[in-house]
Amino acid sequence: MLVNFIHIPKNGGISLKEMCDKTNNNPLRYNPHNADIYDPRISNQLIVLRDPLDRLISAIRYTIKSLYLMVEGKKHTPDPHQKKDPRVHLVPTFVGKNKGRLFKSIFDIGVQTPNDWITALKETTHNCHEPLNHILSNNETSPCKIGPQECEYIYPFEPQYSWYHEPKFVILMHNLQEEVGILLKSLGVNVDMPHKNKTLPQDGEKISDKNRDWVKEKYAKDFELYYNYNETSYKERVLSKL
């Protein structure tokens, strides 16, 4: 059986991509963010779902780091002896220099943490509300798409639900390595899955209760999707489909 992995950003996809590329005749095929999930040729789809709040925090920290490095010029002058870090290069490919300069002005006035960003996005009177919405919106000349469908936001902030089209297999991010390992074994693949691009908790990253409530409302479909599958056993989500 050929299984098509659909890469939802910030859900462990870099690790799975590397694993897919490791062996020939791998029954697990990698499909990038812009894959046409409605194409009948992309069958037996596998997705990874993540707690939506954790994913948003990770997306914000990732974007802050990537844009900060970009506006500092480090993206354009990499050390030739240093291996490229995908965290530095992914976001700027669909966030241009104008947004980078806008980000720097926001960063310089102190909007620097996930809680800061969520507050600014939540409060319409916040002086960074419109700039941040502009940065996160899918409004570049080369828009983010899933197949022919344009996203509302740039990829890391697009709801997971946008990549959901009757997947055959669903793995949960909090148990990623174990569940992928069981799937690979069931498919007859003997490859260790690396854990790339891992985001670690940072000091001072507490999200206020009001901001948590806003995220739950903003990403309501994602929370519903995640919790529904979280209450479903791995056997039902994956093994029964093989």
ZIZIBEL-V771085 format. One record per residue. N is the residue number from 1. RES is the residue in three letters. PSI is psi in degrees with one decimal (NA if undefined). BURIAL is 1 if it has 9 or more other C-alpha atoms within 8 Angstrom, else 0. D_CENTER is the distance of its C-alpha to the mean C-alpha in whole Angstrom. Layout:
BEGIN
n=N res=RES psi=PSI burial=BURIAL d_center=D_CENTER
n=N res=RES psi=PSI burial=BURIAL d_center=D_CENTER
END
This chain:
BEGIN
n=1 res=MET psi=131.5 burial=0 d_center=26
n=2 res=LEU psi=124.0 burial=0 d_center=23
n=3 res=VAL psi=128.1 burial=1 d_center=20
n=4 res=ASN psi=108.7 burial=1 d_center=17
n=5 res=PHE psi=125.9 burial=1 d_center=14
n=6 res=ILE psi=120.1 burial=1 d_center=11
n=7 res=HIS psi=101.4 burial=1 d_center=8
n=8 res=ILE psi=123.7 burial=1 d_center=5
n=9 res=PRO psi=142.8 burial=1 d_center=2
n=10 res=LYS psi=23.2 burial=1 d_center=2
n=11 res=ASN psi=37.6 burial=1 d_center=5
n=12 res=GLY psi=15.2 burial=1 d_center=8
n=13 res=GLY psi=-31.4 burial=1 d_center=8
n=14 res=ILE psi=-41.0 burial=0 d_center=10
n=15 res=SER psi=-45.4 burial=1 d_center=12
n=16 res=LEU psi=-36.4 burial=1 d_center=13
n=17 res=LYS psi=-45.8 burial=1 d_center=13
n=18 res=GLU psi=-39.2 burial=1 d_center=16
n=19 res=MET psi=-39.0 burial=1 d_center=17
n=20 res=CYS psi=-33.2 burial=1 d_center=18
n=21 res=ASP psi=-6.8 burial=0 d_center=19
n=22 res=LYS psi=-34.7 burial=0 d_center=22
n=23 res=THR psi=151.8 burial=0 d_center=24
n=24 res=ASN psi=154.4 burial=0 d_center=26
n=25 res=ASN psi=32.6 burial=0 d_center=27
n=26 res=ASN psi=125.5 burial=0 d_center=24
n=27 res=PRO psi=-1.8 burial=1 d_center=23
n=28 res=LEU psi=115.3 burial=1 d_center=19
n=29 res=ARG psi=136.6 burial=1 d_center=18
n=30 res=TYR psi=135.2 burial=1 d_center=15
n=31 res=ASN psi=125.8 burial=1 d_center=14
n=32 res=PRO psi=180.0 burial=0 d_center=11
n=33 res=HIS psi=-37.2 burial=1 d_center=9
n=34 res=ASN psi=11.0 burial=1 d_center=12
n=35 res=ALA psi=144.3 burial=1 d_center=14
n=36 res=ASP psi=95.0 burial=1 d_center=17
n=37 res=ILE psi=-12.8 burial=1 d_center=16
n=38 res=TYR psi=-4.1 burial=0 d_center=20
n=39 res=ASP psi=120.3 burial=0 d_center=21
n=40 res=PRO psi=-18.3 burial=0 d_center=24
n=41 res=ARG psi=-19.6 burial=0 d_center=24
n=42 res=ILE psi=77.3 burial=1 d_center=20
n=43 res=SER psi=177.1 burial=0 d_center=21
n=44 res=ASN psi=54.2 burial=1 d_center=21
n=45 res=GLN psi=139.3 burial=1 d_center=17
n=46 res=LEU psi=129.5 burial=1 d_center=15
n=47 res=ILE psi=156.8 burial=1 d_center=12
n=48 res=VAL psi=127.2 burial=1 d_center=10
n=49 res=LEU psi=145.6 burial=1 d_center=10
n=50 res=ARG psi=149.7 burial=1 d_center=9
n=51 res=ASP psi=122.5 burial=1 d_center=11
n=52 res=PRO psi=-34.5 burial=1 d_center=10
n=53 res=LEU psi=-45.1 burial=1 d_center=12
n=54 res=ASP psi=-40.7 burial=0 d_center=10
n=55 res=ARG psi=-42.2 burial=1 d_center=7
n=56 res=LEU psi=-42.9 burial=1 d_center=8
n=57 res=ILE psi=-45.2 burial=1 d_center=10
n=58 res=SER psi=-42.3 burial=1 d_center=8
n=59 res=ALA psi=-40.2 burial=1 d_center=7
n=60 res=ILE psi=-48.3 burial=1 d_center=10
n=61 res=ARG psi=-41.0 burial=1 d_center=12
n=62 res=TYR psi=-43.8 burial=1 d_center=10
n=63 res=THR psi=-41.1 burial=1 d_center=11
n=64 res=ILE psi=-48.3 burial=1 d_center=14
n=65 res=LYS psi=-46.4 burial=1 d_center=15
n=66 res=SER psi=-45.7 burial=1 d_center=14
n=67 res=LEU psi=-35.3 burial=1 d_center=16
n=68 res=TYR psi=-44.7 burial=1 d_center=19
n=69 res=LEU psi=-36.2 burial=1 d_center=19
n=70 res=MET psi=-48.2 burial=1 d_center=19
n=71 res=VAL psi=-20.9 burial=1 d_center=22
n=72 res=GLU psi=-4.1 burial=0 d_center=24
n=73 res=GLY psi=4.5 burial=0 d_center=24
n=74 res=LYS psi=-24.4 burial=1 d_center=23
n=75 res=LYS psi=-32.4 burial=1 d_center=20
n=76 res=HIS psi=-10.3 burial=0 d_center=24
n=77 res=THR psi=60.7 burial=0 d_center=26
n=78 res=PRO psi=151.9 burial=0 d_center=24
n=79 res=ASP psi=119.2 burial=0 d_center=26
n=80 res=PRO psi=-18.1 burial=0 d_center=28
n=81 res=HIS psi=-1.5 burial=0 d_center=28
n=82 res=GLN psi=132.7 burial=0 d_center=25
n=83 res=LYS psi=136.4 burial=0 d_center=22
n=84 res=LYS psi=139.3 burial=0 d_center=19
n=85 res=ASP psi=115.1 burial=0 d_center=16
n=86 res=PRO psi=-22.3 burial=0 d_center=13
n=87 res=ARG psi=-26.4 burial=1 d_center=11
n=88 res=VAL psi=-30.6 burial=1 d_center=14
n=89 res=HIS psi=-16.3 burial=1 d_center=14
n=90 res=LEU psi=-53.7 burial=1 d_center=11
n=91 res=VAL psi=-46.8 burial=1 d_center=11
n=92 res=PRO psi=-15.4 burial=1 d_center=14
n=93 res=THR psi=-21.8 burial=0 d_center=15
n=94 res=PHE psi=17.1 burial=1 d_center=14
n=95 res=VAL psi=108.1 burial=1 d_center=15
n=96 res=GLY psi=-179.8 burial=1 d_center=19
n=97 res=LYS psi=-34.5 burial=0 d_center=21
n=98 res=ASN psi=-42.3 burial=0 d_center=23
n=99 res=LYS psi=-32.8 burial=1 d_center=19
n=100 res=GLY psi=-42.7 burial=1 d_center=20
n=101 res=ARG psi=-37.7 burial=1 d_center=23
n=102 res=LEU psi=-42.5 burial=1 d_center=22
n=103 res=PHE psi=-43.2 burial=1 d_center=20
n=104 res=LYS psi=-38.8 burial=1 d_center=22
n=105 res=SER psi=-35.2 burial=0 d_center=25
n=106 res=ILE psi=-44.2 burial=1 d_center=23
n=107 res=PHE psi=-41.5 burial=1 d_center=22
n=108 res=ASP psi=-23.8 burial=0 d_center=26
n=109 res=ILE psi=5.8 burial=0 d_center=27
n=110 res=GLY psi=5.9 burial=0 d_center=25
n=111 res=VAL psi=89.7 burial=1 d_center=22
n=112 res=GLN psi=-4.9 burial=1 d_center=20
n=113 res=THR psi=163.5 burial=1 d_center=18
n=114 res=PRO psi=-40.6 burial=1 d_center=15
n=115 res=ASN psi=-38.0 burial=1 d_center=18
n=116 res=ASP psi=-45.5 burial=1 d_center=20
n=117 res=TRP psi=-44.2 burial=1 d_center=17
n=118 res=ILE psi=-39.9 burial=1 d_center=17
n=119 res=THR psi=-45.7 burial=1 d_center=21
n=120 res=ALA psi=-36.8 burial=1 d_center=21
n=121 res=LEU psi=-32.8 burial=1 d_center=19
n=122 res=LYS psi=-41.6 burial=1 d_center=21
n=123 res=GLU psi=109.8 burial=0 d_center=24
n=124 res=THR psi=-18.9 burial=0 d_center=25
n=125 res=THR psi=-4.9 burial=0 d_center=28
n=126 res=HIS psi=139.2 burial=0 d_center=26
n=127 res=ASN psi=-12.7 burial=0 d_center=27
n=128 res=CYS psi=5.5 burial=1 d_center=23
n=129 res=HIS psi=-53.6 burial=1 d_center=22
n=130 res=GLU psi=-45.3 burial=0 d_center=23
n=131 res=PRO psi=-42.5 burial=1 d_center=21
n=132 res=LEU psi=-41.0 burial=1 d_center=18
n=133 res=ASN psi=-38.4 burial=1 d_center=18
n=134 res=HIS psi=-42.4 burial=1 d_center=19
n=135 res=ILE psi=-41.9 burial=1 d_center=16
n=136 res=LEU psi=-16.4 burial=1 d_center=13
n=137 res=SER psi=150.5 burial=1 d_center=15
n=138 res=ASN psi=80.9 burial=1 d_center=15
n=139 res=ASN psi=22.3 burial=0 d_center=18
n=140 res=GLU psi=169.1 burial=0 d_center=19
n=141 res=THR psi=-26.9 burial=0 d_center=21
n=142 res=SER psi=86.3 burial=0 d_center=19
n=143 res=PRO psi=155.3 burial=1 d_center=16
n=144 res=CYS psi=130.2 burial=1 d_center=13
n=145 res=LYS psi=154.8 burial=1 d_center=14
n=146 res=ILE psi=101.3 burial=1 d_center=13
n=147 res=GLY psi=-133.1 burial=1 d_center=17
n=148 res=PRO psi=-8.8 burial=0 d_center=19
n=149 res=GLN psi=126.3 burial=0 d_center=18
n=150 res=GLU psi=139.1 burial=1 d_center=16
n=151 res=CYS psi=160.1 burial=1 d_center=13
n=152 res=GLU psi=-33.2 burial=0 d_center=14
n=153 res=TYR psi=166.9 burial=1 d_center=12
n=154 res=ILE psi=156.8 burial=1 d_center=10
n=155 res=TYR psi=-48.8 burial=1 d_center=7
n=156 res=PRO psi=-19.0 burial=1 d_center=5
n=157 res=PHE psi=-4.0 burial=1 d_center=7
n=158 res=GLU psi=134.4 burial=1 d_center=8
n=159 res=PRO psi=143.8 burial=0 d_center=9
n=160 res=GLN psi=-31.3 burial=1 d_center=8
n=161 res=TYR psi=-25.9 burial=0 d_center=12
n=162 res=SER psi=-25.0 burial=0 d_center=12
n=163 res=TRP psi=7.1 burial=1 d_center=11
n=164 res=TYR psi=112.3 burial=1 d_center=13
n=165 res=HIS psi=80.8 burial=0 d_center=17
n=166 res=GLU psi=55.1 burial=0 d_center=19
n=167 res=PRO psi=147.3 burial=1 d_center=17
n=168 res=LYS psi=-33.8 burial=1 d_center=20
n=169 res=PHE psi=137.4 burial=1 d_center=18
n=170 res=VAL psi=123.9 burial=1 d_center=15
n=171 res=ILE psi=145.7 burial=1 d_center=14
n=172 res=LEU psi=134.1 burial=1 d_center=13
n=173 res=MET psi=-36.9 burial=1 d_center=11
n=174 res=HIS psi=-12.3 burial=0 d_center=14
n=175 res=ASN psi=34.3 burial=0 d_center=16
n=176 res=LEU psi=-55.6 burial=1 d_center=14
n=177 res=GLN psi=-40.9 burial=0 d_center=17
n=178 res=GLU psi=-45.6 burial=0 d_center=20
n=179 res=GLU psi=-38.9 burial=1 d_center=19
n=180 res=VAL psi=-39.3 burial=1 d_center=17
n=181 res=GLY psi=-42.0 burial=1 d_center=21
n=182 res=ILE psi=-42.1 burial=0 d_center=23
n=183 res=LEU psi=-46.8 burial=1 d_center=21
n=184 res=LEU psi=-42.0 burial=1 d_center=22
n=185 res=LYS psi=-41.2 burial=1 d_center=26
n=186 res=SER psi=-28.8 burial=0 d_center=26
n=187 res=LEU psi=-2.1 burial=0 d_center=25
n=188 res=GLY psi=24.5 burial=0 d_center=28
n=189 res=VAL psi=128.3 burial=1 d_center=25
n=190 res=ASN psi=74.4 burial=0 d_center=26
n=191 res=VAL psi=131.5 burial=0 d_center=23
n=192 res=ASP psi=137.0 burial=0 d_center=22
n=193 res=MET psi=120.8 burial=1 d_center=18
n=194 res=PRO psi=162.2 burial=0 d_center=17
n=195 res=HIS psi=92.6 burial=0 d_center=15
n=196 res=LYS psi=158.3 burial=0 d_center=13
n=197 res=ASN psi=35.4 burial=1 d_center=11
n=198 res=LYS psi=132.4 burial=0 d_center=12
n=199 res=THR psi=128.1 burial=0 d_center=11
n=200 res=LEU psi=147.7 burial=0 d_center=15
n=201 res=PRO psi=144.9 burial=0 d_center=16
n=202 res=GLN psi=154.2 burial=0 d_center=18
n=203 res=ASP psi=145.3 burial=0 d_center=22
n=204 res=GLY psi=25.1 burial=0 d_center=22
n=205 res=GLU psi=21.5 burial=1 d_center=19
n=206 res=LYS psi=134.7 burial=0 d_center=20
n=207 res=ILE psi=129.0 burial=0 d_center=19
n=208 res=SER psi=157.7 burial=0 d_center=22
n=209 res=ASP psi=-40.6 burial=0 d_center=23
n=210 res=LYS psi=-38.6 burial=0 d_center=23
n=211 res=ASN psi=-36.2 burial=1 d_center=20
n=212 res=ARG psi=-42.5 burial=1 d_center=19
n=213 res=ASP psi=-39.0 burial=0 d_center=21
n=214 res=TRP psi=-42.9 burial=1 d_center=19
n=215 res=VAL psi=-41.3 burial=1 d_center=16
n=216 res=LYS psi=-34.4 burial=1 d_center=17
n=217 res=GLU psi=-42.4 burial=0 d_center=19
n=218 res=LYS psi=-40.8 burial=0 d_center=16
n=219 res=TYR psi=42.8 burial=1 d_center=14
n=220 res=ALA psi=-42.8 burial=1 d_center=17
n=221 res=LYS psi=-37.1 burial=0 d_center=16
n=222 res=ASP psi=-41.7 burial=1 d_center=13
n=223 res=PHE psi=-42.9 burial=1 d_center=15
n=224 res=GLU psi=-44.9 burial=0 d_center=18
n=225 res=LEU psi=-47.8 burial=1 d_center=16
n=226 res=TYR psi=-47.7 burial=1 d_center=14
n=227 res=TYR psi=-35.3 burial=0 d_center=18
n=228 res=ASN psi=-45.5 burial=0 d_center=20
n=229 res=TYR psi=-29.1 burial=1 d_center=18
n=230 res=ASN psi=-25.2 burial=0 d_center=18
n=231 res=GLU psi=2.2 burial=0 d_center=22
n=232 res=THR psi=136.6 burial=0 d_center=22
n=233 res=SER psi=155.9 burial=0 d_center=23
n=234 res=TYR psi=-34.9 burial=1 d_center=22
n=235 res=LYS psi=-42.4 burial=0 d_center=25
n=236 res=GLU psi=-37.1 burial=1 d_center=24
n=237 res=ARG psi=-27.2 burial=1 d_center=21
n=238 res=VAL psi=-61.3 burial=1 d_center=21
n=239 res=LEU psi=-35.5 burial=1 d_center=25
n=240 res=SER psi=-13.9 burial=0 d_center=27
n=241 res=LYS psi=-9.0 burial=0 d_center=25
n=242 res=LEU psi=NA burial=0 d_center=26
END
